[in-house]
Amino acid sequence: MPARILLAPSGAEITELARRAVNEKSQIIVAGGGDGTVNAVAKELLGTSLTLGVLPLGTWNHFAKDLHIPQDLEGATRNLITGRARRVDVGEVNGRIFLNNSSLGIYPRMVRERDEEQRRGRNKWLAFLDASISVLENYLPLHVRLRANGKNFSRTTPFVFIGNNKYEMEGLHIRGRRRLDAGELCLYVSNRAGRVDLLRLAFLAVFGWLREASDLDVLITKGITIETRRPQIGVATDGELNQMNTPLNYLIHPGALQVIAPVINVPGSSA
């Protein structure tokens, strides 16, 4: 069957086109864009036997990188033909999925500020810088109560980060995930709430890095409940910001998504 290429000028249309492709029983549905686009298409494929293909055309492309999909268009296109389908996990918070990670605190606020600056015509890097300055000037720490692995604990923190599977250490940084099919969530919570730590953690999170330090609690779990003093809070999922009612209930869906990945031997992976 020949391929059909459809262009979506908005996020809402991405979802609609993906839904239409699912209803038409297209066996492979390819998302061309960044992590937000891939997330929107993947959401429509959950619970089906259809396969997701990825063309990493965004800025960060964390999901494609962790799957070792080539970052150039020619290589990524070749992978659609030569790669094989594998099952990966999908995270969820209050009904919204994430393929990479979810966060609350400083990073969601920066996403909101960055998006507002970009709507004013700023490029992404200048928008990020302006957002960082704005958030620092109006910074308030986040008070959270967390429940995971049968234990409860509280933190006053600038930042809570939940990964879909464990983010691996390389030197002093957490750069990516070795596995996307271990069926687990990885929770990072900062113990410090100062402005300097705040900016450092936010910057590292934007690039998919978190520095190994004594001020970070790290926990591997199957599910997490997060309560705050607020009835609603901004939550980022794969870089997209949404307001959600609290408490936040995180869970993992093992092997919920089928995606085309390169045929390589990655240590510790079932691919």
Secondary structure per residue as TSV (DSSP state, phi and psi in degrees):
chain	resnum	aa	ss	phi	psi
A	1	M	-	360.0	131.3
A	2	P	-	-68.0	150.9
A	3	A	-	-78.0	145.8
A	4	R	-	-113.0	134.9
A	5	I	-	-111.1	121.7
A	6	L	-	-122.2	134.7
A	7	L	-	-104.9	132.5
A	8	A	-	-114.6	113.6
A	9	P	S	-75.7	-9.2
A	10	S	S	-144.1	162.8
A	11	G	H	-62.1	-38.5
A	12	A	H	-62.0	-37.0
A	13	E	H	-73.9	-28.4
A	14	I	H	-59.7	-47.7
A	15	T	H	-61.1	-43.2
A	16	E	H	-65.3	-42.7
A	17	L	H	-66.1	-39.3
A	18	A	H	-64.7	-40.9
A	19	R	H	-64.3	-39.2
A	20	R	H	-64.6	-41.7
A	21	A	H	-63.5	-37.9
A	22	V	H	-64.4	-44.6
A	23	N	H	-64.3	-29.0
A	24	E	T	-84.5	3.4
A	25	K	T	61.7	36.3
A	26	S	-	-65.7	128.1
A	27	Q	S	-72.7	-34.1
A	28	I	E	-126.9	127.2
A	29	I	E	-119.4	120.1
A	30	V	E	-102.3	130.1
A	31	A	E	-104.1	120.2
A	32	G	E	-107.8	111.2
A	33	G	E	161.9	-159.2
A	34	G	S	-91.2	-168.8
A	35	D	H	-62.9	-33.7
A	36	G	H	-65.2	-40.8
A	37	T	H	-65.3	-45.7
A	38	V	H	-60.7	-40.8
A	39	N	H	-60.4	-44.9
A	40	A	H	-62.8	-38.8
A	41	V	H	-74.0	-43.2
A	42	A	H	-58.8	-37.1
A	43	K	H	-56.7	-36.6
A	44	E	H	-77.6	-17.2
A	45	L	H	-91.8	-12.9
A	46	L	T	-62.3	138.1
A	47	G	T	80.7	7.5
A	48	T	S	-118.0	172.5
A	49	S	S	-95.4	8.3
A	50	L	-	-77.7	158.7
A	51	T	E	-114.9	138.8
A	52	L	E	-94.2	131.5
A	53	G	E	-110.1	150.6
A	54	V	E	-128.0	126.9
A	55	L	E	-111.9	106.9
A	56	P	E	-75.7	94.5
A	57	L	-	-112.7	12.8
A	58	G	S	-95.6	-164.1
A	59	T	S	-83.9	-46.6
A	60	W	S	-102.8	-45.9
A	61	N	-	56.8	45.9
A	62	H	H	-62.7	-41.2
A	63	F	H	-62.6	-46.6
A	64	A	H	-63.2	-40.2
A	65	K	H	-64.5	-41.6
A	66	D	H	-69.4	-22.3
A	67	L	T	-89.0	-0.8
A	68	H	T	64.6	27.9
A	69	I	-	-75.0	132.4
A	70	P	-	-54.8	143.2
A	71	Q	S	-87.4	-11.9
A	72	D	S	-88.8	150.3
A	73	L	H	-62.1	-41.0
A	74	E	H	-63.5	-45.7
A	75	G	H	-65.8	-40.5
A	76	A	H	-66.1	-37.0
A	77	T	H	-66.7	-41.2
A	78	R	H	-61.4	-36.2
A	79	N	H	-61.7	-31.1
A	80	L	H	-62.1	-25.7
A	81	I	H	-96.4	-41.2
A	82	T	H	-95.8	-16.5
A	83	G	-	-76.0	177.5
A	84	R	E	-128.9	156.2
A	85	A	E	-76.7	134.6
A	86	R	E	-138.5	154.4
A	87	R	E	-90.7	134.1
A	88	V	E	-128.1	160.6
A	89	D	E	-81.6	159.0
A	90	V	E	-131.5	129.6
A	91	G	E	-87.5	159.7
A	92	E	E	-146.4	141.4
A	93	V	E	-135.2	118.0
A	94	N	T	48.5	42.3
A	95	G	T	89.1	-4.8
A	96	R	E	-108.3	132.1
A	97	I	E	-87.4	160.5
A	98	F	E	-145.2	139.2
A	99	L	S	-93.0	-28.5
A	100	N	S	-107.2	-71.6
A	101	N	E	-159.2	167.8
A	102	S	E	-133.8	151.5
A	103	S	E	-152.6	160.6
A	104	L	E	-144.0	161.4
A	105	G	E	102.8	-128.8
A	106	I	H	-63.8	-43.6
A	107	Y	H	-65.4	-47.6
A	108	P	H	-57.1	-36.9
A	109	R	H	-64.9	-38.8
A	110	M	H	-67.3	-36.1
A	111	V	H	-60.5	-45.1
A	112	R	H	-62.6	-47.3
A	113	E	H	-64.0	-41.5
A	114	R	H	-61.4	-44.1
A	115	D	H	-63.0	-38.0
A	116	E	H	-65.4	-40.9
A	117	E	H	-65.5	-39.3
A	118	Q	H	-66.2	-35.4
A	119	R	H	-65.8	-23.0
A	120	R	T	-84.6	-0.5
A	121	G	T	105.2	0.4
A	122	R	-	-72.6	147.1
A	123	N	-	-75.1	170.2
A	124	K	H	-61.6	-39.8
A	125	W	H	-71.0	-43.9
A	126	L	H	-66.5	-36.7
A	127	A	H	-63.6	-40.2
A	128	F	H	-64.0	-42.6
A	129	L	H	-63.3	-47.4
A	130	D	H	-62.6	-39.0
A	131	A	H	-64.5	-39.9
A	132	S	H	-60.7	-45.9
A	133	I	H	-64.4	-43.4
A	134	S	H	-63.9	-43.9
A	135	V	H	-66.7	-39.0
A	136	L	H	-62.0	-39.7
A	137	E	H	-67.6	-27.3
A	138	N	T	-118.6	31.1
A	139	Y	-	-75.2	132.0
A	140	L	-	-130.3	132.4
A	141	P	-	-68.3	160.7
A	142	L	E	-104.0	129.1
A	143	H	E	-101.3	118.8
A	144	V	E	-129.1	150.5
A	145	R	E	-119.3	125.2
A	146	L	E	-117.5	145.4
A	147	R	E	-132.0	120.9
A	148	A	E	-155.6	145.0
A	149	N	T	52.7	35.6
A	150	G	T	76.4	8.0
A	151	K	E	-119.7	150.2
A	152	N	E	-116.1	139.0
A	153	F	E	-154.6	156.7
A	154	S	E	-119.0	151.2
A	155	R	E	-145.0	145.2
A	156	T	E	-106.1	115.6
A	157	T	E	-148.3	154.8
A	158	P	S	-83.1	-12.2
A	159	F	E	-161.7	129.2
A	160	V	E	-125.1	130.6
A	161	F	E	-127.9	128.8
A	162	I	E	-123.6	117.7
A	163	G	E	-96.7	143.6
A	164	N	E	-78.6	95.7
A	165	N	S	78.8	168.3
A	166	K	-	-77.1	134.8
A	167	Y	-	-88.1	122.6
A	168	E	E	-82.9	151.4
A	169	M	E	-85.5	137.4
A	170	E	E	-134.2	103.8
A	171	G	T	67.1	-120.7
A	172	L	T	-100.3	4.4
A	173	H	E	-122.4	150.9
A	174	I	E	-95.5	106.0
A	175	R	E	-100.8	-28.1
A	176	G	E	-174.6	-171.1
A	177	R	-	-114.0	132.7
A	178	R	S	-77.3	-33.1
A	179	R	-	-127.5	144.2
A	180	L	S	-118.7	16.2
A	181	D	-	-137.0	25.9
A	182	A	S	-85.6	-7.1
A	183	G	-	69.0	42.2
A	184	E	-	-147.1	156.7
A	185	L	E	-104.3	149.6
A	186	C	E	-121.3	119.0
A	187	L	E	-103.6	131.1
A	188	Y	E	-122.4	128.7
A	189	V	E	-132.5	128.2
A	190	S	E	-80.3	139.5
A	191	N	S	-90.2	-7.2
A	192	R	-	-113.9	149.1
A	193	A	-	-127.9	19.3
A	194	G	-	-76.0	160.1
A	195	R	H	-64.9	-37.5
A	196	V	H	-66.0	-46.9
A	197	D	H	-62.9	-36.6
A	198	L	H	-57.5	-51.5
A	199	L	H	-66.4	-40.9
A	200	R	H	-61.8	-47.1
A	201	L	H	-65.9	-40.3
A	202	A	H	-63.5	-44.5
A	203	F	H	-61.8	-45.4
A	204	L	H	-65.8	-36.9
A	205	A	H	-65.8	-39.2
A	206	V	H	-58.7	-35.7
A	207	F	T	-93.3	7.3
A	208	G	T	78.4	20.0
A	209	W	-	-119.0	144.6
A	210	L	-	-136.1	130.6
A	211	R	B	-76.9	133.8
A	212	E	-	-69.7	120.9
A	213	A	-	-157.6	162.6
A	214	S	T	-70.1	-13.0
A	215	D	T	-90.8	12.7
A	216	L	E	-117.8	126.0
A	217	D	E	-89.9	135.5
A	218	V	E	-125.1	131.3
A	219	L	E	-141.6	131.6
A	220	I	E	-98.6	130.6
A	221	T	E	-154.7	169.9
A	222	K	S	-97.6	-21.7
A	223	G	E	-159.3	150.9
A	224	I	E	-139.8	137.4
A	225	T	E	-116.5	129.8
A	226	I	E	-122.6	124.0
A	227	E	E	-111.9	146.2
A	228	T	E	-132.7	175.8
A	229	R	S	-79.1	-9.7
A	230	R	S	-101.1	143.7
A	231	P	S	-70.8	-24.3
A	232	Q	E	-135.8	152.8
A	233	I	E	-151.4	149.9
A	234	G	E	-76.5	129.0
A	235	V	E	-128.1	128.5
A	236	A	E	-95.0	134.3
A	237	T	E	-130.1	116.0
A	238	D	T	52.0	38.8
A	239	G	T	84.3	-2.2
A	240	E	E	-103.3	134.9
A	241	L	E	-99.5	135.6
A	242	N	E	-142.1	148.4
A	243	Q	E	-85.1	129.5
A	244	M	E	-128.2	148.4
A	245	N	E	-73.5	144.3
A	246	T	S	-98.2	152.5
A	247	P	S	-74.9	160.9
A	248	L	E	-95.5	126.3
A	249	N	E	-113.0	111.6
A	250	Y	E	-100.4	139.5
A	251	L	E	-148.2	166.9
A	252	I	E	-116.8	138.5
A	253	H	E	-109.8	98.1
A	254	P	E	-64.1	131.3
A	255	G	E	59.1	29.6
A	256	A	E	-79.8	-13.4
A	257	L	E	-129.9	134.9
A	258	Q	E	-103.3	126.6
A	259	V	E	-137.4	149.0
A	260	I	E	-83.5	122.7
A	261	A	E	-129.5	156.2
A	262	P	-	-60.6	150.8
A	263	V	-	-85.8	92.2
A	264	I	-	-137.0	161.3
A	265	N	-	-99.0	101.6
A	266	V	-	-101.5	118.4
A	267	P	T	-54.4	134.8
A	268	G	T	82.6	0.0
A	269	S	-	-108.6	151.4
A	270	S	-	-90.5	5.2
A	271	A	-	-67.0	360.0
